Amino acid sequence: MVRIAVLDSDRCKPKRCDRVCYKFCPKVRSKIEAIFFEEGRPRVVEALCVGCGICVKKCPFGALSIVNLPDELESKGSHRFGPNMFKLFNLPVPSKGTVLGLLGQNGVGKSTAIKILSGEIKPNLGDFDSPPGWTEIIRHFRGSTLQDYFLRLSQSDLKVAYKPQYVDKIPQIISGRVCDILEKLDEANRLERYVMQLQLDPVWKRPLEALSGGELQRVAVAATLCKDADVFLFDEPSSYLDVRQRLEVARAIRSLTEENKTVIVTEHDLAIIDYLSDQICILYGEPGVYGIISNVHGVRAGINIYLEGFIQDENIRFRKEPIIFHVKPPKQSWDRGETVLSWERLRKSYEGFTLEAEAGEVKKGEVIGILGPNGIGKTTFVKLLAGIEKADNETEISSYELRVSYKPQYLSRIYNGIVEQLLRNVSGDELETSLFHSEILTPLHIEKLLDRDVSKLSGGELQRVAIAICLSRKAELYLLDEPSAYLDVEERFSMTKTIRRVIENKNATAFVVEHDVVAQDFVADRLMVFNGKPGIRGFANPPTSLREGMNVFLKEMKVTFRRDPTTKRPRVNKEGSKTDRYQREQGEYYYAAEKQD
């Protein structure tokens, strides 16, 4: 039995718990030092630990995790960061001329695997005390593609281009104008092509520090694509991007296969990773504790396996319930019912940009999804509904008479305190109720964050807390701007279910701005589609049905979706394919079921 003990040093507070993990350990009480303290922190000796879990249950801060894994994994350890720290098993197997997608939760090793393949982290095969040399590493992977990969990497005979996950940190490392940086990095003479494809002309002469998140992402992708490398690694290349930009980035990355390059991508947008990849590796485990990388599967089968939560060839179930899609949009009719919010034609102008919105209304209990490109006025419209901004034509918006709860697009960590206190300030005594835990804290995985300092939360953790705060407020109107940002696939589906459940139980109304088309399909009853010219003018169409909204939006995006016959999940059609042409002729860009053979 492989036993892994992990200590969350941020949660561990030995001075406040009287060292209960040590005092109640059966082995320690038998005079066997299965737990000892080193520099004021407990360390679990996994070889001596019996896996009883008493220390895990006794720890008042939830700082310890102990898991038992099959013996077969003992020889498959690829990296461990240190004693009582995260451990990764297996590695993705790269292949020339294909795009390999890595799909899994946050915290199970996707970025670690990418960093190992990039050469940034040297795999220690789980032996952090006496890390192996390259000879031993190469011998460990003998018989697989990774043997030759690490041989070439050790001899500096393999050139790797790597786009990191957190592009917002790039200006802290590199400075200068976009044009100067990209021209310097254009080793493969591809720059002119990608400047046009990724729409970099508007930012061409701007300094990096003046770019938005989406602009930084496109520049980072272009910089990686322009390198003369053998292997290209992209860590979450669609973050901050709208749907059109995501598809263009996906097409640009796929073009590398035409040159027989090796490409590996981590991505949380199911539609994009499906469109982008040829093969899939599934990563599963316990976030922050351990991660296991599966065998390689075909892209369709791999994503379906992930949604099912069961890997048949490894006989592993890593999720209790499958993620299920509906085949057609809900047939609920909103013609009858109480109108909770209405607005006349709106106009809002800034210097260089104007938003116009057609008159519309929504009913009690509805979730309205908002789709459109970046810079088209979606956030401006939400702020108009929230009363943060006022329309130029002083049009009455009935939401001004409602209690409004608003989650902004960009989140702030400026709060001096822990998550529990922040939630208590908003929800009051409801924080202690079982209903609050079952409706909000548990599905959003907030319970383990309650004693964490807000300023130290990661992007995904902060997003989940912000969603919980928004839904905790007593309101008739909930406004959520890009709630899926930083969330992994499972967290996105949990988020959509939580929003729908809370809105239904409170009989309230919600507007959700979201770029992930699959997430919108899950959460929305109707859609508002925004179009126009980004950064110059935007036009908001009134709420319409899911089918009509998706058709209008995707027609403008020039992309069609079909339905997978097994899971009913949306899949992007290859441009110009028979199915793509047929759906365009029929005018069905999204809700068209795939025929089974």
C-alpha positions in Angstrom: 0.0 0.0 0.0 1.4 3.4 -1.1 0.7 5.9 1.7 0.9 9.7 1.1 0.8 12.2 3.9 0.6 15.9 3.0 0.7 18.9 5.3 -0.8 22.2 4.2 1.7 24.6 5.8 -0.7 27.6 5.3 -3.4 25.9 7.4 -1.1 24.3 10.0 -1.0 26.4 13.3 0.9 24.3 15.9 0.8 27.1 18.5 -3.1 27.1 18.5 -3.9 23.4 18.4 -1.7 21.9 21.2 -0.2 19.5 18.7 -3.1 17.1 18.8 -1.9 15.2 15.7 1.2 14.2 17.7 -0.6 13.5 21.0 -3.3 11.3 19.5 -1.2 9.3 17.0 -1.4 5.6 18.0 2.2 5.0 16.8 3.5 7.9 18.8 1.7 6.6 21.9 3.4 3.3 21.3 6.8 5.1 21.4 7.2 4.9 17.6 7.9 8.4 16.1 5.5 8.2 13.1 5.0 12.0 13.7 7.7 14.3 14.9 8.1 18.1 14.8 10.7 19.8 12.6 11.2 23.6 12.8 7.9 23.9 14.6 5.9 21.9 12.0 4.7 18.3 12.2 6.2 15.7 9.8 4.5 12.4 9.1 6.8 9.5 8.4 4.8 7.7 5.8 6.7 4.4 6.2 5.7 4.2 9.9 2.2 5.7 9.5 -0.6 3.1 9.7 -3.1 5.3 7.9 -5.7 5.3 10.7 -6.6 8.9 9.9 -6.9 10.0 13.6 -4.5 12.9 13.1 -6.5 14.0 10.1 -9.7 14.1 12.1 -8.2 15.6 15.2 -6.5 18.5 13.3 -8.8 21.5 14.0 -7.5 23.3 10.9 -7.8 20.5 8.4 -4.1 20.8 7.6 -3.3 17.1 7.3 -4.3 14.7 4.5 -3.4 11.0 4.4 -4.4 8.8 1.5 -3.8 5.1 0.7 -3.1 4.2 -2.9 -2.5 0.9 -4.7 1.0 -0.7 -4.6 1.1 -0.6 -8.4 1.7 3.2 -8.2 4.9 2.8 -6.1 7.1 2.5 -9.2 5.2 5.2 -11.1 6.1 8.3 -9.1 7.4 11.0 -11.3 7.9 13.9 -8.9 7.5 15.0 -5.3 8.2 18.5 -4.1 9.4 17.5 -0.6 8.4 15.7 2.6 4.7 15.7 3.2 4.1 17.6 -0.1 2.3 17.0 -3.3 3.2 13.9 -5.3 2.7 13.3 -9.1 2.4 9.8 -10.7 3.2 9.2 -14.4 3.8 11.8 -17.1 2.0 12.7 -20.3 3.5 10.9 -23.3 4.3 13.4 -26.1 4.0 12.5 -29.8 5.1 14.3 -32.9 2.5 15.9 -35.2 -0.3 15.7 -32.6 -1.8 17.9 -29.9 -2.1 16.2 -26.5 -4.6 17.8 -24.1 -4.3 17.6 -20.4 -7.7 17.6 -18.6 -8.3 17.6 -14.9 -9.0 19.5 -11.7 -6.9 22.4 -10.4 -4.2 21.2 -8.1 -3.7 17.6 -9.5 -0.5 18.3 -11.4 -1.2 19.7 -14.9 1.2 22.6 -14.5 3.7 20.5 -12.7 3.7 18.0 -15.7 4.1 20.9 -18.1 7.0 22.3 -16.2 8.7 18.9 -16.1 8.4 18.5 -19.8 9.7 22.0 -20.4 12.8 21.3 -18.3 11.9 23.9 -15.7 11.5 21.1 -13.1 13.8 18.0 -13.2 11.7 15.0 -12.2 13.0 13.3 -9.0 10.9 10.2 -9.4 9.5 10.8 -5.9 12.9 10.7 -4.2 13.3 14.3 -2.9 16.1 13.4 -0.5 18.5 11.9 -3.1 17.2 13.2 -6.5 18.3 10.9 -9.4 20.6 12.0 -12.2 19.6 12.1 -15.8 21.0 8.6 -16.4 18.6 7.1 -13.8 15.7 9.2 -15.0 16.2 8.1 -18.6 16.5 4.4 -17.5 13.3 4.8 -15.5 11.3 5.7 -18.7 13.0 3.1 -20.9 10.7 1.6 -23.5 8.5 4.7 -23.8 8.6 7.9 -25.8 9.7 9.7 -22.7 13.1 7.8 -22.7 14.2 9.6 -25.9 12.5 12.8 -24.8 14.5 13.1 -21.6 17.7 11.9 -23.3 17.5 14.8 -25.8 16.4 17.2 -23.0 19.4 16.2 -20.9 21.8 16.7 -23.8 20.2 20.1 -24.7 19.2 18.6 -28.0 15.5 19.4 -27.6 14.3 22.9 -27.8 11.1 23.6 -25.9 8.8 26.6 -26.1 6.6 27.2 -23.0 3.7 29.5 -22.5 3.2 29.8 -18.7 -0.2 29.8 -16.9 -0.1 33.2 -15.3 0.4 35.7 -18.1 -0.5 38.6 -15.9 3.0 38.2 -14.3 4.8 38.6 -17.6 5.2 42.4 -17.3 7.0 41.9 -14.0 9.7 39.9 -15.8 9.8 41.4 -19.3 9.4 45.1 -20.3 9.2 46.8 -23.6 6.8 47.3 -26.5 4.9 44.4 -28.0 6.5 44.9 -31.5 10.0 44.9 -30.2 9.6 41.8 -28.0 7.8 39.7 -30.7 10.2 40.7 -33.5 13.1 39.7 -31.3 11.5 36.3 -30.5 10.4 35.5 -34.1 12.9 32.7 -34.7 10.7 30.8 -37.2 9.5 33.7 -39.3 5.8 33.1 -38.3 5.2 36.5 -36.8 3.4 38.2 -39.6 0.9 35.4 -39.9 0.1 35.3 -36.1 -0.1 39.1 -35.7 -3.1 39.0 -38.2 -4.7 35.8 -36.9 -4.5 36.8 -33.2 -5.5 40.5 -33.9 -2.4 42.0 -32.4 -2.3 45.1 -34.6 -4.2 47.4 -32.1 -1.5 46.6 -29.3 1.5 46.4 -31.6 3.3 49.5 -30.3 2.0 49.5 -26.8 4.2 48.5 -23.8 3.5 45.2 -22.1 2.5 46.8 -18.8 -0.4 48.7 -20.5 -2.0 45.5 -21.8 -5.2 43.8 -20.4 -5.3 40.1 -19.5 -6.7 39.1 -22.8 -4.1 41.1 -24.8 -1.3 39.7 -22.7 -2.6 36.2 -23.3 -2.6 36.6 -27.1 0.9 38.2 -27.0 2.2 35.3 -24.9 0.7 32.7 -27.3 2.2 34.5 -30.3 5.6 34.7 -28.7 5.5 31.0 -28.0 4.3 30.1 -31.6 7.1 32.2 -33.2 9.9 30.2 -31.6 11.9 27.7 -33.5 11.3 24.8 -31.2 10.7 21.0 -31.3 8.1 21.0 -28.5 5.4 23.5 -27.7 3.7 23.6 -24.3 0.7 25.8 -23.6 -0.6 26.2 -20.0 -4.3 27.4 -20.2 -4.0 29.5 -23.4 -7.7 30.5 -23.4 -7.8 32.4 -20.1 -9.1 36.0 -20.4 -10.2 35.4 -24.0 -13.6 35.6 -25.6 -15.1 32.9 -27.7 -13.8 34.2 -31.1 -10.3 34.7 -29.6 -10.3 31.2 -28.1 -11.1 29.6 -31.4 -8.4 31.7 -33.2 -5.8 30.7 -30.6 -6.9 27.1 -30.9 -6.5 27.2 -34.7 -3.1 28.9 -34.4 -1.8 26.2 -32.0 -3.2 23.4 -34.2 -1.3 24.8 -37.2 2.0 23.6 -35.5 1.0 20.0 -36.3 1.4 20.8 -40.0 5.1 21.2 -39.2 5.2 17.8 -37.3 5.7 19.6 -34.0 5.0 18.1 -30.6 2.3 20.1 -28.8 0.9 19.7 -25.3 -1.9 21.9 -23.9 -3.7 22.2 -20.5 -7.2 23.7 -20.8 -10.4 24.0 -18.8 -12.8 25.0 -21.6 -14.2 21.6 -22.8 -15.2 22.9 -26.2 -11.8 24.4 -26.9 -9.7 21.4 -25.7 -12.0 19.1 -27.8 -11.5 21.4 -30.9 -7.7 21.7 -30.2 -6.6 18.2 -29.3 -6.0 15.0 -31.0 -5.4 13.0 -27.8 -6.3 13.4 -24.1 -4.6 12.5 -20.8 -6.9 12.7 -17.8 -5.4 13.8 -14.5 -7.2 12.8 -11.3 -6.4 12.6 -7.6 -6.9 14.8 -4.6 -6.0 18.4 -5.2 -2.9 19.5 -3.4 -2.2 16.0 -2.2 -1.5 13.8 -5.2 -2.2 13.5 -8.9 -2.2 10.6 -11.4 -1.9 10.9 -15.1 -3.9 8.4 -17.1 -2.9 6.6 -20.3 -3.4 8.5 -23.6 -6.9 8.3 -25.1 -8.5 9.7 -28.3 -9.9 13.1 -27.8 -13.6 12.2 -28.0 -13.2 9.1 -25.8 -10.9 10.9 -23.4 -13.3 13.7 -22.7 -16.2 11.3 -22.4 -14.3 9.3 -19.9 -13.6 12.4 -17.9 -17.3 13.4 -17.9 -18.3 9.8 -16.9 -15.7 9.8 -14.1 -14.6 6.2 -14.8 -11.4 5.1 -16.6 -12.3 1.6 -17.8 -8.8 0.5 -18.9 -7.4 1.4 -15.4 -10.6 0.3 -13.5 -10.6 3.7 -11.7 -13.6 5.7 -10.7 -12.5 9.2 -9.7 -15.9 10.9 -9.5 -19.1 9.6 -7.8 -21.5 11.0 -10.4 -21.1 11.7 -14.2 -21.5 15.1 -15.7 -24.7 15.0 -17.8 -25.8 17.4 -20.6 -29.3 18.0 -21.9 -29.8 17.3 -25.6 -32.1 20.3 -26.3 -32.6 23.6 -24.6 -35.2 23.6 -21.8 -38.7 24.0 -23.1 -39.8 26.2 -20.1 -41.8 29.1 -21.2 -41.3 32.5 -19.7 -44.3 34.1 -21.4 -46.2 33.7 -18.2 -45.1 34.8 -14.8 -44.2 38.0 -12.9 -41.9 40.4 -14.7 -39.2 41.3 -12.1 -37.0 43.6 -14.3 -37.5 45.7 -17.4 -35.7 48.5 -19.2 -36.3 50.8 -22.1 -33.7 51.4 -24.9 -30.4 52.3 -23.2 -27.5 54.3 -24.3 -24.2 54.7 -22.5 -21.2 56.6 -23.9 -17.6 56.8 -22.9 -14.7 58.5 -24.7 -14.3 56.4 -27.9 -17.0 53.8 -27.0 -20.8 53.7 -27.1 -23.2 51.0 -25.9 -26.8 50.7 -27.0 -29.2 48.2 -25.6 -32.6 47.3 -26.9 -35.6 47.3 -24.5 -36.1 44.1 -22.7 -37.6 42.4 -19.6 -37.0 39.2 -17.5 -39.2 37.1 -15.3 -38.8 36.0 -11.8 -36.7 32.8 -11.5 -34.8 33.3 -14.8 -31.1 33.0 -15.4 -30.1 35.2 -18.3 -26.8 34.4 -20.0 -24.8 37.2 -21.6 -22.6 36.3 -24.6 -20.3 38.5 -26.7 -16.7 39.4 -27.5 -14.4 41.3 -25.2 -14.7 45.1 -25.2 -18.3 45.0 -26.5 -20.1 46.5 -23.3 -21.2 43.4 -21.4 -19.8 44.6 -18.1 -21.1 48.1 -18.8 -24.6 46.7 -19.2 -24.4 44.8 -16.0 -23.2 47.9 -14.2 -26.2 49.8 -15.6 -28.5 47.1 -14.1 -26.6 47.3 -10.8 -27.0 51.1 -10.6 -23.2 51.5 -10.6 -23.4 53.4 -13.9 -26.2 55.6 -15.2 -27.5 55.6 -18.8 -27.0 58.8 -20.9 -30.7 59.0 -21.8 -31.8 58.7 -18.1 -33.9 55.7 -19.0 -35.7 54.1 -16.1 -34.5 50.6 -15.1 -36.8 48.8 -12.8 -33.8 47.0 -11.1 -33.2 50.2 -9.2 -36.2 49.2 -7.0 -34.7 45.8 -6.4 -32.0 44.6 -4.0 -29.0 43.8 -6.1 -26.0 41.5 -5.5 -23.0 42.0 -7.9 -19.9 39.9 -8.5 -17.5 42.0 -10.5 -15.2 40.7 -13.3 -11.9 41.6 -11.6 -11.6 40.5 -8.1 -9.6 42.1 -5.3 -7.7 40.5 -2.4 -7.8 43.7 -0.4 -9.4 42.4 2.8 -7.7 42.1 6.2 -9.1 38.9 7.6 -10.1 35.3 6.9 -12.7 33.9 4.5 -15.1 32.9 7.3 -15.2 36.5 8.7 -15.8 37.9 5.2 -18.7 35.5 4.6 -20.1 36.2 8.0 -20.1 39.9 7.3 -22.4 39.2 4.4 -24.5 36.3 5.4 -24.7 36.8 9.2 -26.0 33.8 11.2 -27.0 31.9 8.1 -23.4 30.9 7.7 -24.0 28.3 10.5 -27.1 26.8 9.0 -27.1 23.4 7.3 -29.0 24.9 4.3 -26.2 27.4 3.7 -23.6 24.7 3.8 -25.4 22.4 1.5 -26.4 25.1 -1.0 -23.3 27.2 -1.2 -20.3 26.2 0.9 -20.1 22.5 0.0 -20.8 22.6 -3.7 -18.3 25.6 -4.1 -15.7 23.8 -1.9 -15.5 26.7 0.4 -15.4 24.8 3.7 -11.6 24.2 3.5 -11.0 27.8 2.8 -12.9 29.3 5.8 -9.8 29.8 8.0 -7.6 31.0 5.1 -6.4 34.6 4.8 -8.2 36.2 1.9 -5.0 37.9 0.7 -3.4 34.5 0.2 -6.1 32.8 -1.9 -5.3 31.6 -5.4 -7.2 32.9 -8.4 -9.6 29.9 -8.4 -10.1 30.0 -4.6 -10.8 33.8 -4.7 -13.3 33.3 -7.5 -15.3 30.6 -5.6 -15.3 32.9 -2.5 -16.6 35.8 -4.6 -19.4 33.7 -6.0 -20.3 32.5 -2.5 -20.4 36.1 -1.3 -22.6 37.2 -4.2 -25.1 34.3 -3.7 -25.1 34.8 0.1 -26.6 38.3 -0.1 -30.4 38.7 0.3 -31.4 40.1 -3.1 -33.9 39.8 -6.0 -31.3 40.4 -8.7 -27.9 38.6 -8.9 -25.3 39.8 -11.4 -22.2 37.6 -12.0 -19.5 38.8 -14.3 -17.3 35.9 -15.7 -17.8 33.5 -12.7 -15.9 30.7 -14.4 -12.5 32.5 -14.6 -9.7 30.5 -13.0 -12.1 27.5 -12.3 -11.4 24.0 -13.6 -14.0 21.9 -15.5 -15.6 20.4 -12.4 -15.6 23.7 -10.5 -17.4 25.3 -13.5 -20.2 22.7 -13.5 -20.5 23.0 -9.7 -20.7 26.8 -10.1 -23.5 26.6 -12.7 -25.5 24.1 -10.6 -25.1 26.3 -7.5 -26.2 29.5 -9.3 -29.3 27.7 -10.7 -30.2 26.1 -7.4 -29.9 29.4 -5.4 -31.9 31.4 -8.0 -34.6 28.8 -8.1 -34.8 28.5 -4.3 -34.9 32.2 -3.8 -37.2 32.7 -6.8 -34.8 35.5 -7.8 -33.3 36.5 -11.2 -29.7 36.4 -12.4 -27.6 37.7 -15.2 -24.4 35.7 -15.9 -21.7 37.1 -18.2 -19.7 34.1 -19.5 -17.3 33.2 -22.4 -17.5 29.5 -21.9 -20.3 28.4 -24.2 -20.7 25.0 -22.5 -21.1 26.7 -19.1 -23.7 29.1 -20.5 -25.6 26.0 -21.9 -25.7 24.7 -18.3 -26.6 27.8 -16.4 -28.8 30.0 -18.7 -32.6 29.9 -19.4 -32.3 32.6 -22.1 -29.5 34.5 -23.7 -28.6 38.2 -24.4 -26.2 38.4 -27.4 -23.9 41.5 -27.7 -22.4 42.4 -31.0 -20.8 45.4 -32.7 -17.1 46.6 -33.0 -15.1 45.8 -29.8 -13.7 49.0 -28.2 -15.8 51.3 -30.4 -19.5 50.4 -30.2 -21.6 47.7 -28.8 -25.2 46.6 -29.2 -27.2 44.5 -26.7 -30.0 42.4 -28.2 -33.0 41.7 -25.9 -33.2 38.3 -24.1 -34.1 35.5 -26.4 -34.4 31.7 -26.3 -31.3 29.5 -25.8 -31.6 28.1 -29.3 -32.1 31.5 -31.1 -29.4 33.1 -28.9 -26.8 30.4 -29.6 -27.6 30.5 -33.4 -27.2 34.3 -33.6 -24.0 34.3 -31.5 -22.3 31.4 -33.2 -23.3 32.5 -36.7 -21.3 35.7 -36.0 -18.5 33.6 -34.6 -18.5 31.4 -37.8 -18.6 28.2 -35.8 -21.0 25.3 -35.4 -21.4 22.7 -32.6 -22.8 19.2 -32.8 -23.8 16.9 -30.0 -21.8 13.9 -28.9 -24.0 10.8 -29.2 -22.8 9.3 -25.8 -22.6 12.3 -23.4 -24.6 14.8 -25.4 -21.9 17.4 -24.8 -21.4 20.1 -27.4 -18.5 19.5 -29.8 -17.0 22.1 -32.2 -17.3 21.1 -35.8 -14.2 21.4 -38.0 -14.7 24.3 -40.3 -15.9 23.2 -43.8 -16.7 19.7 -42.7 -19.9 18.0 -44.0 -21.6 18.4 -40.6 -20.5 22.0 -40.4 -21.9 22.8 -43.9 -25.1 21.0 -43.2 -25.8 22.8 -39.9 -25.1 26.2 -41.5 -27.6 25.3 -44.2 -30.2 24.4 -41.6 -29.4 27.4 -39.5 -28.8 25.2 -36.4 -25.4 26.3 -35.0 -25.6 24.7 -31.6 -28.6 22.4 -30.7 -28.2 19.8 -33.4 -27.9 16.2 -32.3 -25.2 14.0 -33.8 -26.5 11.0 -35.6 -25.4 7.6 -34.4 -24.1 5.1 -37.0 
